[in-house]
Amino acid sequence: MSDLHYLVRQPKIQIKNPPLLILLHGYGSNEQDLFSFAEELPDNFLIISVQAPLSMGFGSYAWYSINFDDINGKFSDLKEAKNAIDKIASFIDDIKIKYNTDAKKTFLLGFSQGAILSYSLSFFYPNKVQYVIALSGYINTDLLPNSMAKNIETEYYSSHGSVDQVLPVEWARNSKPFLDNLNLNSVYSEYPVGHGVAPQNFYSFKNWLEERL
């Protein structure tokens, strides 16, 4: 079993094989952050909020390091990022077995760094998840397999703040053309906020989730 720490919200109704929703927080946050969404999401979901493995101290965690230097400026540790993707993929398999979830209803929701990894995981592990919700993230083309699978059926919901001061909205805007080019089902929306989730954004992706249950 994976050593990743996580929080659980059991389905609020009795269901034999519940749909699974995995939550991946952003850089410098923790598993409590996105778990605040849990009570407002559909009752039949098994919701798992995962804590990233790299401690930054004071209750903050990261999936991979973001480094700064005079030569390269700000850059991501891609080796750590790929290790995180592999860890999350194994974790999802473990959770599916442990909780006997619906194999055809696995949703992966990530914010910021968690969204970047959610995108990447869907390409490194095709169809391990059927649905990706990427909030305030982008597709990092340095974190993709050398060749893309031809049989991906995953659907994508992407959203971003139009005045995001952490990850430029221009990066996020590239996601839908990229997915369209692969003939993948996706929607993209923007909201007049910074690096966060506006209330109308929450209700938008909640509706998107409910339509796919």
C-alpha positions, 0 to 999 in steps of 0.5 A: 500500500502507498505511504501517501497520507490522505483524508477520506470522505466516505459516500453519504449513501450506501453504494456498492462500487462508489465513483472515486474522486482524488484531490491533489493540492497545490505547492505549499499547501496540504491535504486539508485544503481541497478537502473543504470542497468535499461536503459540497460534492455529490453524496455518492462519491468516495473522496480522497484528499492526498498529502504531497510527499515533500515537507516544506515545514509548518504544514506545507507540502509539495509534489516536487521542488520549484527551484530558483537560481540566477542562471535558470530563474524559476524551474521545476524539478522534473525528476521529482515531478515524474516520481510524484506521478508514479506515486500517485498512479500507484496510490490510485490503484491501491485506493481502487482496490481498498475501497472497491470503487467503480473502475469506470468512474475515477475522477482526478482533481488537481489545483495548481501543481496538482493540476499540472500532475493530473494532466501529466498522469493522464498521458503517462498512464492512459485511461487510469482516470476517466476524468481530469479537473485541472484548476489553475494549472497548465500542461507542462510539455516537459512533463509528457511521455515521448510518444502519446497514446492513441487510445486516450478517452479521458475527459478534461475540465480546465479553468484558470483565473484571468489575473492569476499572478502565480501561473500566467493565464496564457499558459493555461490557455494553451491547454484546450488547443493541445487537447483539441489537437489530440481529439480529446473531450475538454472544456476550458473557462476563465474567471476574474480572479487570481490564483484561486477558485471563484465560487462560480468556478466551483459550481461550474466544475461541480455541475461538470462532475454531476453530469458524468456520474 
